[in-house]
Amino acid sequence: MRKLNLLFLILFLFSGCSSPTFQKEITKSFNDENKAIKYGLNLEGLKEQDIIENIQLEKGEKIVLYKFRRAEGIAVGIGTIIQKNTTYTWKNKLPKVIIKQKKYNISANTTIKSHSNKSYELYLGVTNKENFTLKMPNGNTVTPNIDPATDIYYYLYLVE
């Protein structure tokens, strides 16, 4: 029953975050990557300290993994910086998900398609273990990055 409730909660969160209000794409290009990141964070009502990590996917594309607080807990969002020639543009990549909640935490994974159509797999969750490892579907064990302020872990790899 708990798993069913968690499934409904996740579906509710994703459907709420993908409503037409949130899907409205506002794009603006900048001649500086940092200005594009600041613009995107400002759209989300965030500051630079809310960035968990800037991760280079490939040449001309970087994802910005960020955290923010909601009444329900701490959520994670993903923005993308696309470089085209000398301009940088912020785009929202995926719906946001509340990952660290008051009563329990969730783990999630999703596939991210890059601008050049490569697939990356992103794993997210919460841990309070120092030497936390993550078992991958292929049986390998990996050590994800952990945000020390929130204990949110993340692991991103290129799907071959």
N, C-alpha and C positions, 0 to 999 in steps of 0.2 A: 504494500500500500504506500509506503514511504517513497519507493522508486516512482510509482505512478504520480504521486503528488509532486515530486521533483520534476518529472517530465512535463506536467502541466505548468509548473512554475516557469520552467525554461521556455516553453512555447509562449506563455503569456509575456515574458520579458522580451523575447524576440519579436513577437507580433506588436507589442506596444512600441518598441523602438523602431519598427519599420513602418510606422504609420506614415501617411503622405506628408505630414508636417516634418518628420525627420528625414524623409527621402529627398526633400527639396535640395538640390545641389547648387551651392553657391561657389563659383570658382572665380578666382582672381589670380593673375600671374604676377610674379615679382622677379626682380633681377638678382635677388639674394635669397639663398636657401633659408637662412635664419628668419628673414622677414616672412617667408611663406609659412614656416612653422609657427611663428608667433601669431600670424593671421588665423591659422587653423585652430590653434589653442583658444584664441579669443572667440571664435565662432562657437566653441564648445563651452565657453565660460571658464577656461582653465588658465593656469600659469605654467611657466617653464618647469617649476619644481614638481609638477604633476606628471612629467615625462618619466616613464620607467626606463625606456631605452629607445634610441634611434638605431635601427637595424638596416644596414645596406643590403638590399636584395640583389641588385645587379646594377650595372652602370646606368645611371639616369633614374633610378628608383630606390627609394628608401621608405621603410615603414616607421611610423612613430607610434609606439605602444605607450598608452597613457592610462592613468588611474584617476578616478574621481569618486566623490562620496555622494551617496543618496541616502534617504531615510532607511532603506532596507539594508544598506551595507556599502561595501567598496566595489566599484565596477571597473571594468577594463574596456577601453576603446582602442581602435586602430585607425590612424590616419595614414595617408600615403603622400609622399612628396615626389612628384614627377618632374624630372628635368627634361626640357626640350630646348635644345640649343642653349641659349643663355638665360632662359626663364624657368622658374620653379612654381609649381602649382600644388596646393593642398587639396586632397580629395579624401572623403570618408571611405574607408574600405569595407567595413562590416558593421552589422548592428552591435551595439554595446551589450555587455552581459554583466550582471551583478554576480561576482565570483566569491566574495567573502561576505557572508551574512551573519547576523547576530546569533542564530541558532545552529547553523551549519554552513559548510563551504561546499562549493562544487568544483569539479574538474571538467574541462571542456577541451575539445580539439576541433579545428576547422581547417579547411583548405583555402589558401589564399592564392589567387591567380595574379601573377605579375602583369605589368603593362605589356610585356612581350609574350604573354600567355604561358609562362612557366608556372608550375604548381609548387607551392610550398605548404608544408603542414605545420600548424602552430598548435602547441599544447599549452594550456593554462591551468592553474590550480593554486591551492594554498597549502603550505606546509609549515610546520614549526620545527622540523628536523634540520640540523645543521648539514648533515651529509646525505641529503635527500637524493635519491636516484629515481629515474622514471623508466619503466619497462615499456619498450616500443613494441608495436605489433609484430615485427620481425624477430622478436626475442632478445634483441640487444638491450643493454642497460645504458642509459645516458644520464649525465648530470646536468639538469637545467640551471639556468640563471635564476637567482632569487632576489627580489626586491627587498632589501633589509627593513625598509620602513613598514611594509605591509605583509611580508611573508608570501607574496604572490610569486609563483614560479612561472617561467615561460621557457619554451624550447621551440626553436624554428629550424626546419631543415628543408632542403630542396628535394622534392620527390623525383626520383630518377625513372 
